[in-house]
Amino acid sequence: MCPSGLALEHPAAATLLQYATSGCPTRTGQNWTKEMIEEAIERGPHVSATSAEAIEYFKSEIDQKVAAGQAKVVDWDDIKDNPPPELKISPLAL
């Protein structure tokens, strides 16, 4: 979250701005192997995310996050030979 407007007056605004610009510290467990990542990709999304309505919802959500600078879409074929070490894949679900 990148606070703006009145949210900038919140006591946590400075911390949230730092997270938004420099990253948020997390503990996500050990890095996955390439095989673990490929298994998660092969498994695919939850059935709740496969309807036409769900797909349209996710497209809209992704477009909004990219436009706001909160996300970047990366094609798996572009990174599969050298994925980021911290990469984890979670199935989409509604």
Backbone bond lengths (Angstrom), bond angles and torsions (degrees), N, CA, C in turn:
res aa  C-N    CA-C-N  psi(-1)  N-CA   C-N-CA  omega(-1)  CA-C   N-CA-C  phi
1 M - - - 1.446 - - 1.522 109.29 -
2 C 1.294 114.98 131.56 1.462 121.00 176.30 1.530 107.00 -111.64
3 P 1.326 116.15 103.48 1.464 118.10 -175.46 1.523 112.05 -64.77
4 S 1.324 114.78 147.11 1.459 121.09 176.94 1.524 107.99 -148.61
5 G 1.307 117.10 169.26 1.459 121.48 178.56 1.519 111.54 58.68
6 L 1.328 115.70 -135.06 1.462 121.27 -179.00 1.523 113.05 -62.15
7 A 1.330 116.69 -26.30 1.466 119.82 179.89 1.524 111.81 -62.34
8 L 1.324 117.32 -21.73 1.460 120.59 178.43 1.530 112.26 -68.49
9 E 1.321 117.04 -14.83 1.460 121.35 177.61 1.532 112.25 -89.00
10 H 1.322 117.16 -7.12 1.464 121.53 -179.75 1.529 109.88 -69.99
11 P 1.346 117.99 145.82 1.467 120.29 179.97 1.530 114.41 -57.12
12 A 1.330 117.50 -26.64 1.466 120.18 -178.58 1.525 112.59 -92.55
13 A 1.330 118.27 3.69 1.464 120.62 -174.93 1.525 112.75 -57.51
14 A 1.324 117.98 -43.23 1.475 120.06 -178.13 1.528 111.16 -63.21
15 T 1.326 115.88 -41.24 1.468 119.76 178.93 1.522 110.52 -65.63
16 L 1.336 117.00 -44.15 1.463 120.20 179.86 1.529 111.68 -64.73
17 L 1.331 116.90 -38.30 1.468 119.35 175.99 1.526 111.17 -63.33
18 Q 1.332 116.16 -40.32 1.466 119.31 178.12 1.530 110.14 -63.04
19 Y 1.338 117.32 -44.12 1.462 120.43 178.09 1.530 110.51 -61.22
20 A 1.343 116.78 -41.36 1.459 121.17 -177.11 1.520 111.98 -66.32
21 T 1.327 117.27 -31.77 1.458 119.68 -176.06 1.523 113.98 -99.78
22 S 1.335 116.61 -26.91 1.467 119.47 -175.73 1.523 113.36 -117.14
23 G 1.307 117.16 -5.62 1.452 120.88 -178.30 1.517 111.05 103.00
24 C 1.300 114.45 158.33 1.459 121.84 -177.39 1.528 109.09 -110.21
25 P 1.331 117.10 127.20 1.468 118.11 179.85 1.534 110.83 -66.40
26 T 1.308 115.24 133.77 1.470 120.29 -179.92 1.523 110.19 -141.32
27 R 1.298 113.89 159.25 1.466 121.00 171.14 1.511 106.47 -122.39
28 T 1.314 116.28 107.92 1.461 120.68 -175.34 1.524 112.86 -114.38
29 G 1.315 116.12 18.20 1.454 119.18 -179.64 1.510 111.60 81.96
30 Q 1.324 114.76 -173.60 1.465 118.30 -177.09 1.521 110.92 -71.34
31 N 1.320 115.53 156.07 1.458 120.96 178.91 1.518 110.42 -63.06
32 W 1.316 114.97 144.84 1.457 120.82 177.26 1.518 109.88 -81.37
33 T 1.325 115.24 151.12 1.459 120.08 172.06 1.529 108.36 -77.84
34 K 1.313 116.09 163.86 1.462 120.05 176.96 1.523 110.43 -60.17
35 E 1.330 116.41 -35.57 1.465 120.46 179.26 1.532 111.01 -64.79
36 M 1.318 117.49 -40.28 1.465 121.05 178.41 1.531 110.74 -63.62
37 I 1.324 116.17 -41.39 1.460 120.70 178.55 1.522 110.00 -63.94
38 E 1.325 116.75 -45.85 1.468 120.80 -179.24 1.527 111.41 -63.44
39 E 1.330 118.10 -36.99 1.464 121.45 176.62 1.526 110.96 -62.87
40 A 1.326 116.81 -41.58 1.463 120.63 179.54 1.530 111.01 -66.13
41 I 1.328 116.81 -39.40 1.463 120.51 177.35 1.520 110.19 -65.74
42 E 1.313 116.87 -42.62 1.471 121.15 179.65 1.532 111.23 -63.26
43 R 1.333 116.39 -37.79 1.468 121.04 -179.55 1.520 109.99 -62.55
44 G 1.331 116.55 -39.46 1.457 121.05 175.55 1.517 114.12 78.64
45 P 1.341 115.69 -169.24 1.455 120.85 -175.43 1.530 112.28 -77.43
46 H 1.324 114.96 163.43 1.460 121.38 172.00 1.525 107.69 -65.99
47 V 1.306 117.25 150.20 1.469 121.48 -178.59 1.530 111.29 -55.47
48 S 1.322 118.33 -28.73 1.464 120.94 -179.39 1.528 112.44 -66.25
49 A 1.305 117.36 -16.09 1.466 121.33 -177.80 1.520 112.94 -101.25
50 T 1.327 117.95 11.06 1.462 119.66 -173.88 1.525 114.56 -105.94
51 S 1.322 118.69 -4.82 1.464 120.14 178.87 1.527 109.45 -73.35
52 A 1.317 116.21 160.22 1.465 120.47 178.51 1.527 111.02 -58.96
53 E 1.335 116.62 -39.11 1.466 120.58 179.69 1.529 111.06 -65.13
54 A 1.317 116.63 -42.16 1.465 120.76 -179.82 1.523 110.30 -65.10
55 I 1.315 116.64 -42.12 1.463 120.64 -179.94 1.527 110.24 -62.75
56 E 1.330 117.56 -42.82 1.466 120.81 177.16 1.522 111.01 -62.99
57 Y 1.338 116.47 -40.58 1.461 120.82 178.00 1.530 110.26 -60.05
58 F 1.335 117.07 -48.63 1.465 120.36 -178.73 1.529 111.32 -64.66
59 K 1.326 117.49 -39.17 1.466 119.75 177.54 1.524 110.15 -59.36
60 S 1.317 116.51 -45.59 1.461 121.15 -179.98 1.529 110.81 -63.60
61 E 1.311 117.05 -44.96 1.462 122.25 179.98 1.538 110.52 -61.73
62 I 1.310 116.49 -43.73 1.474 120.95 179.44 1.527 109.91 -64.12
63 D 1.336 117.08 -45.88 1.467 120.39 179.78 1.525 110.95 -58.46
64 Q 1.331 116.98 -42.19 1.465 120.90 -179.93 1.530 110.97 -64.41
65 K 1.322 116.98 -44.00 1.467 120.34 -178.15 1.529 111.30 -67.88
66 V 1.314 117.50 -38.42 1.465 120.88 177.34 1.527 109.51 -65.45
67 A 1.332 116.72 -45.07 1.465 120.90 -179.69 1.523 111.84 -61.60
68 A 1.331 116.58 -33.24 1.463 121.12 -179.62 1.528 111.96 -84.32
69 G 1.330 116.91 -2.54 1.457 120.28 -179.21 1.521 113.41 76.48
70 Q 1.331 116.59 18.19 1.461 121.18 -178.45 1.525 112.84 -95.02
71 A 1.316 117.10 -8.50 1.463 120.44 -177.95 1.524 109.46 -151.96
72 K 1.309 114.49 160.66 1.455 122.16 175.92 1.516 106.72 -136.91
73 V 1.313 116.89 130.84 1.458 121.35 178.61 1.524 107.87 -88.33
74 V 1.332 115.59 127.68 1.457 122.05 -178.75 1.520 108.07 -124.45
75 D 1.305 116.60 129.31 1.461 121.35 178.07 1.530 108.95 -77.18
76 W 1.325 116.70 129.54 1.461 121.65 -178.31 1.522 111.07 -54.63
77 D 1.327 117.49 -39.85 1.466 119.85 -179.21 1.530 112.11 -60.93
78 D 1.332 116.97 -25.67 1.462 120.25 179.66 1.523 113.30 -78.07
79 I 1.345 117.98 -20.74 1.470 119.96 -176.37 1.523 113.94 -123.29
80 K 1.326 117.32 -3.89 1.470 119.50 -171.92 1.527 114.04 -61.36
81 D 1.312 117.53 -27.22 1.460 119.22 179.81 1.525 112.68 -81.96
82 N 1.314 116.79 -16.13 1.459 121.43 -179.96 1.539 109.72 -151.57
83 P 1.340 117.27 64.40 1.466 118.84 -177.35 1.525 111.12 -68.40
84 P 1.337 116.57 152.84 1.468 118.94 176.47 1.527 110.15 -56.57
85 P 1.314 118.80 139.87 1.469 120.65 -175.21 1.521 113.56 -61.19
86 E 1.339 118.44 -27.73 1.458 120.87 -177.62 1.520 112.97 -90.48
87 L 1.339 118.32 2.20 1.460 121.54 -175.04 1.512 112.30 -61.79
88 K 1.324 115.65 131.51 1.464 122.51 172.86 1.529 106.44 -133.80
89 I 1.310 117.04 147.86 1.463 122.72 -177.93 1.520 108.80 -116.52
90 S 1.321 115.62 126.74 1.461 120.69 176.67 1.520 108.31 -117.10
91 P 1.332 118.06 139.46 1.453 119.68 179.99 1.526 110.91 -69.04
92 L 1.341 116.96 137.34 1.450 121.38 174.15 1.518 109.38 -67.34
93 A 1.304 116.22 145.29 1.471 121.85 176.76 1.513 108.60 -156.24
94 L 1.306 115.73 153.39 1.469 121.00 174.68 1.510 109.17 -107.22
